[in-house]
Amino acid sequence: MVEIFELRQQHIEQVTDIIADLSDSFFYEREAVAARTYLQEVLEDGGRTKRQWIAVDGRAQVIGTLGYRSHTVARDLYELSWVVVAEQQQGQGIGTRLWRIAEQDLRSRGARMVQAWTSNRPYTWPARRFYESIGFVCESIVPDYWEDGDDLAIYVLRLLPPEDPRLEDR
Ligand SMILES: CC(C)(COP(=O)(O)OP(=O)(O)OC[C@H]1O[C@@H](n2cnc3c(N)ncnc32)[C@H](O)[C@@H]1OP(=O)(O)O)[C@@H](O)C(=O)NCCC(=O)NCCS
């Protein structure tokens, strides 16, 4: 049975491992190091601006993670952080379950908009399908962002409809 709860100190190593395991096919190797530092920051933040959930199987193994951080400047804007399901467990609804918990929490915080940054290289196709399946829309591509030949794809989901100040400006 898969359970979902918030990241704890003892899981940081396992979460980093599932990211490192995907570094041949999806992540750059340097990302596992960045993840470890980021996850430590999440724990120190204590849920104020960042939260990270993990999915754990019946053998107490971490098999997925998904979180968010609030944007430091933009109003009620959140960015997804470390959206990963272990390779053997993908396609079984775990990513969607993690997202539903984060979404509920984001709605209760009054989040206006959520962003997910990825790449548009062919191997990210499952990730892009995943974001689209939970309602995100690709709003922008920034060529050569990650490195030359690897573009940034910015996916966006509005949780609240736009207010109308833009109409008053006209
Ligand atoms: C993207 C990812 C987190 C999705 O998690 P998941 O548990 O596999 O996703 P789910 O089983 O909840 O699937 C939800 C939807 O995602 C899409 N999807 C998931 N895996 C897919 C795959 N291998 N191929 C195509 N679409 C896929 C489907 O649209 C699916 O909906 P459907 O089952 O109704 O067709 C996971 O596949 C993953 O970790 N991939 C590698 C790392 C990654 O891409 N992370 C995102 C970083 S930006």
PDBQT file of the ligand as one rigid body, heavy atoms in Angstrom, charges set to zero:
ROOT
HETATM    1  C1  LIG A 201       6.186  12.772 -14.682  1.00  0.00    +0.000 C 
HETATM    2  C2  LIG A 201       5.955  11.805 -13.515  1.00  0.00    +0.000 C 
HETATM    3  C3  LIG A 201       6.262  12.516 -12.198  1.00  0.00    +0.000 C 
HETATM    4  C4  LIG A 201       4.475  11.378 -13.529  1.00  0.00    +0.000 C 
HETATM    5  O1  LIG A 201       4.215  10.559 -12.403  1.00  0.00    +0.000 OA
HETATM    6  P1  LIG A 201       3.394   9.205 -12.606  1.00  0.00    +0.000 P 
HETATM    7  O2  LIG A 201       3.125   8.621 -11.277  1.00  0.00    +0.000 OA
HETATM    8  O3  LIG A 201       4.146   8.361 -13.569  1.00  0.00    +0.000 OA
HETATM    9  O4  LIG A 201       2.063   9.774 -13.278  1.00  0.00    +0.000 OA
HETATM   10  P2  LIG A 201       0.579   9.152 -13.193  1.00  0.00    +0.000 P 
HETATM   11  O5  LIG A 201       0.663   7.653 -13.166  1.00  0.00    +0.000 OA
HETATM   12  O6  LIG A 201      -0.151   9.809 -12.098  1.00  0.00    +0.000 OA
HETATM   13  O7  LIG A 201       0.004   9.561 -14.623  1.00  0.00    +0.000 OA
HETATM   14  C5  LIG A 201      -0.717  10.751 -14.841  1.00  0.00    +0.000 C 
HETATM   15  C6  LIG A 201      -0.665  11.097 -16.314  1.00  0.00    +0.000 C 
HETATM   16  O8  LIG A 201       0.692  11.392 -16.703  1.00  0.00    +0.000 OA
HETATM   17  C7  LIG A 201       0.916  10.956 -18.045  1.00  0.00    +0.000 C 
HETATM   18  N1  LIG A 201       2.007   9.967 -18.025  1.00  0.00    +0.000 N 
HETATM   19  C8  LIG A 201       2.597   9.423 -16.935  1.00  0.00    +0.000 A 
HETATM   20  N2  LIG A 201       3.574   8.590 -17.319  1.00  0.00    +0.000 NA
HETATM   21  C9  LIG A 201       3.593   8.593 -18.653  1.00  0.00    +0.000 A 
HETATM   22  C10 LIG A 201       4.379   7.939 -19.634  1.00  0.00    +0.000 A 
HETATM   23  N3  LIG A 201       5.375   7.084 -19.310  1.00  0.00    +0.000 N 
HETATM   24  N4  LIG A 201       4.121   8.192 -20.925  1.00  0.00    +0.000 NA
HETATM   25  C11 LIG A 201       3.146   9.050 -21.260  1.00  0.00    +0.000 A 
HETATM   26  N5  LIG A 201       2.360   9.712 -20.378  1.00  0.00    +0.000 NA
HETATM   27  C12 LIG A 201       2.587   9.469 -19.106  1.00  0.00    +0.000 A 
HETATM   28  C13 LIG A 201      -0.374  10.358 -18.531  1.00  0.00    +0.000 C 
HETATM   29  O9  LIG A 201      -1.098  11.356 -19.199  1.00  0.00    +0.000 OA
HETATM   30  C14 LIG A 201      -1.080   9.979 -17.256  1.00  0.00    +0.000 C 
HETATM   31  O10 LIG A 201      -2.457   9.992 -17.348  1.00  0.00    +0.000 OA
HETATM   32  P3  LIG A 201      -3.256   8.677 -17.854  1.00  0.00    +0.000 P 
HETATM   33  O11 LIG A 201      -2.742   7.550 -17.017  1.00  0.00    +0.000 OA
HETATM   34  O12 LIG A 201      -4.675   9.037 -17.601  1.00  0.00    +0.000 OA
HETATM   35  O13 LIG A 201      -2.891   8.535 -19.295  1.00  0.00    +0.000 OA
HETATM   36  C15 LIG A 201       6.842  10.538 -13.621  1.00  0.00    +0.000 C 
HETATM   37  O14 LIG A 201       6.539   9.884 -14.807  1.00  0.00    +0.000 OA
HETATM   38  C16 LIG A 201       8.334  10.838 -13.545  1.00  0.00    +0.000 C 
HETATM   39  O15 LIG A 201       8.906  10.898 -12.471  1.00  0.00    +0.000 OA
HETATM   40  N6  LIG A 201       9.003  10.990 -14.692  1.00  0.00    +0.000 N 
HETATM   41  C17 LIG A 201      10.457  11.265 -14.717  1.00  0.00    +0.000 C 
HETATM   42  C18 LIG A 201      10.821  12.529 -14.016  1.00  0.00    +0.000 C 
HETATM   43  C19 LIG A 201      10.013  13.703 -14.511  1.00  0.00    +0.000 C 
HETATM   44  O16 LIG A 201       9.712  13.798 -15.685  1.00  0.00    +0.000 OA
HETATM   45  N7  LIG A 201       9.690  14.627 -13.604  1.00  0.00    +0.000 N 
HETATM   46  C20 LIG A 201       9.118  15.896 -13.949  1.00  0.00    +0.000 C 
HETATM   47  C21 LIG A 201      10.220  16.851 -13.863  1.00  0.00    +0.000 C 
HETATM   48  S1  LIG A 201       9.901  18.360 -14.614  1.00  0.00    +0.000 SA
ENDROOT
TORSDOF 0
